[in-house]
């Protein structure tokens, strides 16, 4: 039961291979991974928020904000690609920082604080872009989006680096242990003299940074900054974390299993696209898988 997420992935891979002979090809596998790079990055930030017992509903809108900022910096201000990406990521981090201040110091419920930031971020994205997609110049984002290291797209390797960083922070640093402790028993952490508020602010800032980076990743794939991207993407990020074995009450979560959760969601869409299933049933099946994952978690807790 402890490895139910891995078992679920293996079963889906076997079933997908039987359903379509196009599934287990190198091109399709790389395409599946490349399409979900942004969600992987976003889910890393979401994982740390959920570890504290919080939730971040603003990440989808922040990804749109990040994509618009990077495109605006390239087109309107003439910044270089690297500087534009840095500005976009830092802008997302600032919005996440503001959310963290609302949660930690104003004592606003994470649901309300992030719901408000979702509206603010999406509004900023539409204001800056005037409601229209911004085409990025040739030789900027498209270079990153098409770059390869051997047979692997550079974006996949970038996601692997991000996952490795979060894995190390989560598993082997004092920051990671304190974040887990905040979600497990915040009163004990306070009695130990640790400033919980600072960690909450940092966690939400990290989530904002990851969300904006997901928007930048989208811009490298589509070559545009769009205020409409990322709709409902926060739900996919939450679902990935939950499927990966995290507890929404905080204190329990896994980096690598969250990645598996992302792949499971992406795999469902991928195989259904290959066999020509309309998008609406895909959402139904995603919902059923989330329900099954939560039920398995509850059963595991009762039997451990």
Secondary structure as UniProt FT lines:
FT   TURN            2..3
FT   HELIX           4..19
FT   TURN            21..24
FT   HELIX           26..35
FT   HELIX           37..51
FT   TURN            52..53
FT   TURN            57..58
FT   HELIX           59..75
FT   HELIX           81..104
FT   HELIX           110..129
FT   TURN            130..131
FT   STRAND          134..135
FT   TURN            138..139
FT   HELIX           141..146
FT   STRAND          148..149
FT   TURN            150..151
FT   STRAND          152..153
FT   HELIX           154..172
FT   HELIX           174..184
FT   HELIX           186..191
FT   TURN            192..193
FT   HELIX           196..222
FT   STRAND          224..225
FT   TURN            227..232
FT   HELIX           233..243
FT   TURN            244..245
FT   TURN            248..249
FT   HELIX           255..274
FT   TURN            275..276
FT   HELIX           279..303
//
